[in-house]
Amino acid sequence: MAAPRDWLGSVEAEGIAGRQGSSGVEVVFPSDPATPAPLCPHGPTLLFVKVNQGKEETRRFYACSACRDRKDCNFFQWEDEKLSGARLAAREAHNQKCQPPLSRMQCVERYVRFIELSLSQRKFCQGCQQLLLPDDWEEHQEHRVVADISITQLKRPSQLLYPLENKKTNAQYLFTDRSCQFLVDLLSTLGFTRVLCVGTPRLHELIRLKASGEKKSNIKSLLLDIDFRYSQFYMEDSFCHYNMFNHHFFDGKAALEVCRTFLQEDKGEGVIMVTDPPFGGLVEPLAVTFKKLIAMWKEGQSQDSSQKELPIFWIFPYFFEFRIRQFFPSFCMLDYQRFHRTFICVDEAMKYGCMLEVDYDNHALYKHGKTGRKQSPVRIFTNIPPNKIILPSEEGYRFCPLCQRYVSLENQHCEHCNSCTSKDGRKWNHCFLCKKCVKPSWIHCSICSHCALPDHSCGAPKDGCFICGELDHKRSTCPKIATSKKVNNTLFFRAVRKQKQRKSNKMKMGTTKGQSMNHTSATRKKSRRERAHQYLCS
């Protein structure tokens, strides 16, 4: 067990370093939302700024909201950059070229025709990732084609489609059926009748399978996903092509109304949102998008229900807990490890948090069994009270009456913290100087004034402002940020003026030099003609 724990420590350290790093890129949400952001193939772009510890922020720029890798989407534009009409037209043409070859309505029509075919005529091209109608067979005859596609296979498109394993954009590390089954049973126990699946195609499939099975379930679901390939397997009321990083519906108002109707059905009662964003995604744009979905749900609520919250299961690595709770203070983590009986250390778990480990089929680190890591950092964050989520006692869980939540048997209640503090199955020690429980391998450092590993670096950078270095606020609320921006703008425009002046001077020098050279050349030609004339006359 030592090796997985060491690996986990490096992952955890990476997460902490992400919060304490000396440089990085932050999302900037403009004060005037009426100003539209430029568009890339994935919808409205986001405004970013690069920040460095102790330095002023640099020039802002627009980039793709979904892709963190320029190889996937190379959109880039400075915030103050002025584009010509020709460049804007070329960009619009490029965006249109990158869209799916078939419209949503065409996909629905093809799907209806496909299910009416006989079993021997139902074919799927693995190379093109496309359901084939008889008219398409000749075009794909040299491709790798799978025949005899059954109705059951059509209901499990994630098993036909190749996963888009780009963790920064798609991250389709799909849940196993075991994980999905647990989630479906939990949702059914909690009494939900509708599930908005944001980036969880496997969960959407299992819910629909149960609804059409012998023991019919009364749970319905709607899938929102950026993978347009799913549009060829679902009707309009079951799937929307959607970018969760900018709340963009690729099929426009029609898809938006499908989502709105689903959320507001039965006055918004009985619905929950389950989301599994790419782990390389930024928390802030995701939180902004989820708040827009919450606002859409609240539009169907009465004034008496204005204080209610849309129930959410947000599946994300545990080391983003601090960031998630910045935007959703009511969220917690379940103290539940579904598939294994070894616990993961979480340094900054909230007082009444709860955790859930999620298993994946095609993830090298997080899948179940001998070939995968047993300790997954994946958790479920939720705003549902943890005392309502009953964890099975046969798997080693008990109800703590003091914490009012289910915890593992190894998680002992600390009378000083008034909480069950252990996160990894070991007995944690209470530090009276830090006034909290810490891992047994940690010691209190008198230099840092907090507990840490014995071989930690005392001079490590701390959280604070990137501009002035103070620890009591962040860069976004720094009182010097306005001055910094003013200085930056002044220096920038001064540099632009100097560059234009140098360019103008070079052009003038080039013109003068050209005129001088022309005059010299004409004089030489005249001298040669005069010498030739004198020679002929002599």
Buried (B, 14 or more C-beta within 10 A) or exposed (E): EEEBBEEBBEBBBEBBEEEEBEEEBBBBEEEEEEEEBBBBBBBBBBBBBBBBBEEBBEEBBBBBBBBBEEEBBEBBBEBEEEEEEEEEEEBEEEBEEEEBEBEBEEBBEBBEEBEEBEEEBBBBBBEBBBBBBEEBEEEBEEEEBEEEBEEEBBBBBBEBBEBBEBBBBBBBBBBBBEBBBBBBEBBBEBEBBBBBBBBBBBBBBBBBBBEEEEEEBEBBBBBBBBBBBBBBBBEBEBBBBBBBBBBBBBBEEEBBEBBBEBBBBEEBBBBBBBBBBBBBBBBBBBBBBBBEBBEBBBEBBEEEEEEEEBBBBBBBBBBBBBBBBEBBEEBBBBBBBBBBEBBBBBBBBBEBBBBBBBBBBBBEBBBBEEEBBBBBBBBBBBBBEBBEBEBEEEEBBEEBEEBEBBBBEBBBBBEEBEBBBBBBBBEBBBBEEEEBBBBEBBBBBEEBEBBBEEEBEEEEEEEBBBBBEEEEEBBEEBEBBEEBEEEBEEEEEEEEEEEEEEEEEEEEEEEEEEEEEEEEEEEEEEEEEEEEEEEEEE
